[in-house]
Amino acid sequence: MNKIEQSTEGFEEQLLRDLTAHVARRAEVASATRAAGLRTRFPRGWRLAGAFGLTVVLTAGALAVQTMGVGDRPPPTATASEIFRMAADAARQQPELTARPDQYVFTESLVTLRDEPASGPYRTHRTELWQSAGGVAYTQARYRPETDPNGWSEVQVLRLDDPGDPDRQLDAFQSPAYHGDLPTDPDELLRYLRDHPVDLHLPEGADEEAVYGDESMVYTTARMMLQGYVPPRALAALFELLAREPGAVVISGDVVDAAGRHGVAIRMPGVIGGNEDFLFDRDTHVFLGRRGSVVRDGKESLGLAFALLRIAIVDRPGQQP
């Protein structure tokens, strides 16, 4: 398991469980009118790699084993570092959102996943998430199949289901989602993230000194900042910092997300048993999100992925911007 998976598994698995239950309930209703119902299952051990709504989703027609959404455009000529720096320039042009600690970061996204780990069709669900800007309340969410505009679940609280924490006080769901205090200079941001690493909630017996002392930890923390809202100038510094991370490579070919946006994918280093890609708009270099793939028997297939549709600041869970 890689560090990012360790730090997000509780939150993300809870969303997966809730989404699974929702899909199953919809399937049971549908099965009354057709011979066989639909029940979505998820690859055991898979985590949602990153901020909900900040990860790319490929169109269902482009998803297949060893076919990672490559289109008919020529491969990008820029390096991973150059693309990150162009993404930093694009980030500086974005309007800035401000939030009070009692408000919420709202994200709307498309989530694509597969019925079976290496077979079956991919299905896309629309997800709305309300994360506490100041980390003073639990995250809440609702979702529906993209093919069913009326299939929304109820807005529900996402809590870590940990028998060792009966009061559910772990902060995996209560970290601040609004990162308004991040430095806007890459070198200052590097020092800040080294002094303020993300809490990985390591299992008992893990070598915390080795994990937190590893040079890659600062880049893990930088990626984790994308789970919430990062203001434009700080986001630019974050991308400039990620441009320094060794081992990132550009994936050859064009990638298309669920919204029909053409992107370029950067494969990040340090993932075990699969791959994690960052996606940027092919022309504007605006950050579109992430996708995670699994590798089995030498074959790669998409595990799950997200595409950001919109992000805003609202006053309460359930509120639309």
Order of alpha helices (4+ residues) and beta strands (2+ residues): alpha-beta-beta-alpha-beta-beta-beta-beta-alpha-alpha-alpha-alpha-beta-beta-beta-beta-beta-beta
